[in-house]
Amino acid sequence: MAIEIERKFLVASDGWRAGATPHAIKQGYLAREPHRTVRVRLRDDEAWMTVKGPTTGISREEVEFPLEIGIAHELLDLCLDGLIEKTRHELWHGGMLWEVDEFHGSNAGLVVAEVELPDATHVIEYPSWLGAEVSDDLRFSNSQLARRPWSAWSDEERAAVNALARGD
């Protein structure tokens, strides 16, 4: 089984937009429990099912396999409430592929960046547009944003996150 090692950050500015490649993503969850999630994802004209185990630090076990587009659409209809819609912008910085997720729908206004690492101690070069790290804050996981979207956060919570992103 593969291990996903990922760090997640808020985004402080739009500096990431230059040279980024966008991909449309729609995803839903068949299960989103503390010790496992089962996700169906459409990205452009491809689809996958992903099963993730419990998170330990910034790591978790992950199994992912392709789905036929028609099957993925049928599975999305069976997903729990709260589909995630976002544009994922991919760009390279410091020899690493960064993914900046610009959320839409009930999560519109939220932008986070992720980077997958080869190991948990890998040192990364921080882009100038990067804000505070939120790897340990489960509110920013896609499965939790499907359950409690950004639009359901209080004005005070959103203001605190935006201040954290800017480094205030």
C-alpha positions in Angstrom: 0.0 0.0 0.0 1.3 3.5 -0.9 1.9 6.1 1.8 0.8 9.7 1.1 3.0 12.3 2.8 1.5 15.7 2.4 1.8 19.2 3.9 -1.0 21.7 3.5 -0.8 25.5 3.7 -3.0 28.6 3.5 -2.2 30.9 0.5 -1.1 34.5 1.2 -1.3 36.0 -2.3 -2.0 35.2 -6.0 1.7 34.9 -6.8 1.1 31.2 -7.6 -1.1 32.0 -10.6 1.7 32.7 -13.0 2.6 29.5 -14.9 0.1 27.3 -13.1 -1.9 24.6 -15.0 -5.5 24.4 -14.0 -7.6 21.2 -13.7 -11.3 21.0 -12.9 -12.1 18.6 -10.0 -15.3 17.3 -8.6 -15.2 14.8 -5.8 -17.5 13.1 -3.3 -17.1 10.7 -0.4 -18.7 7.3 0.0 -17.2 7.1 3.5 -15.5 9.8 5.6 -14.8 8.4 9.0 -11.9 9.2 11.3 -10.0 6.1 10.2 -10.9 5.9 6.6 -12.2 7.9 3.7 -13.4 6.5 0.3 -13.4 9.2 -2.4 -14.6 9.4 -6.0 -12.9 12.0 -8.0 -13.4 13.4 -11.5 -10.5 15.5 -12.8 -11.0 16.9 -16.3 -11.7 13.7 -18.3 -10.3 11.1 -15.9 -11.7 9.5 -12.8 -10.4 7.6 -9.7 -11.4 6.0 -6.5 -9.2 6.6 -3.5 -9.3 4.8 -0.2 -7.2 6.5 2.6 -6.4 5.2 6.0 -6.0 7.1 9.3 -3.6 10.1 9.3 -0.5 9.9 11.5 1.3 13.2 11.5 1.4 14.2 7.8 1.3 10.6 6.5 -1.5 8.1 5.7 -1.9 4.9 3.7 -3.6 5.4 0.3 -4.9 3.1 -2.4 -6.0 4.7 -5.7 -7.2 3.2 -8.9 -8.8 4.5 -12.1 -12.5 4.4 -12.8 -14.5 4.6 -16.0 -16.1 8.1 -16.3 -19.6 6.7 -16.4 -19.0 4.6 -13.3 -17.6 7.7 -11.5 -20.7 9.7 -12.3 -22.9 6.9 -10.9 -20.8 6.7 -7.8 -20.9 10.5 -7.3 -24.7 10.2 -7.2 -24.3 7.7 -4.2 -21.9 10.0 -2.3 -22.6 11.6 1.1 -23.9 15.1 1.0 -21.3 17.8 0.3 -19.5 17.4 -3.0 -16.2 19.3 -3.4 -15.8 21.4 -6.5 -12.5 23.1 -7.1 -9.9 24.1 -9.6 -6.5 22.5 -8.9 -3.7 24.6 -10.2 -0.4 22.7 -10.5 3.0 24.4 -10.6 6.6 23.6 -9.8 8.6 25.4 -7.2 11.9 24.4 -5.6 11.9 21.0 -7.5 8.5 20.1 -6.0 5.0 19.9 -7.6 2.7 22.3 -5.7 -1.1 22.0 -6.0 -3.1 25.1 -5.2 -6.8 24.3 -4.7 -9.2 27.2 -5.5 -12.6 26.0 -4.1 -16.0 26.7 -5.6 -19.6 26.2 -4.5 -20.1 26.1 -0.8 -16.3 26.4 -0.3 -15.9 29.4 -2.6 -13.3 31.9 -1.3 -11.0 29.2 0.3 -7.6 28.6 -1.4 -5.1 26.1 0.0 -1.8 24.7 -1.3 -0.5 21.2 -0.9 2.8 19.5 -1.6 3.4 15.7 -1.5 6.8 14.7 -0.1 9.0 11.7 -0.6 9.4 11.4 3.1 8.2 13.2 6.3 11.5 14.9 6.9 12.0 16.3 3.4 12.9 20.0 3.4 10.9 22.2 1.1 11.6 25.6 -0.4 8.7 27.8 0.6 7.2 29.9 -2.2 6.7 33.6 -1.5 2.9 33.3 -1.9 2.6 30.6 0.9 0.8 31.4 4.1 0.6 29.5 7.4 0.8 25.7 7.5 -2.5 23.9 8.3 -1.4 20.3 7.9 -2.5 19.5 11.4 -5.9 21.3 11.2 -8.4 18.7 10.1 -11.0 21.5 9.2 -9.0 22.0 6.0 -9.2 18.4 4.8 -11.4 17.9 1.8 -13.5 15.3 3.5 -14.2 17.8 6.4 -14.9 20.7 4.0 -17.5 18.4 2.3 -19.1 17.9 5.7 -18.7 21.5 7.0 -17.9 23.9 4.1 -16.2 27.2 4.3 -19.5 29.0 3.9 -20.7 27.4 7.2 -17.8 28.8 9.1 -18.5 31.9 11.2 -17.4 35.3 10.0 -14.9 35.3 12.9 -13.5 31.9 11.9 -13.0 33.0 8.3 -11.4 36.3 9.4 -9.0 34.5 11.7 -8.0 32.1 8.8 -7.5 35.0 6.4 -5.3 36.8 8.9 -3.3 33.6 9.5 -2.9 33.3 5.7 -1.5 36.8 5.5 0.7 36.4 8.6 -1.1 39.0 10.6 
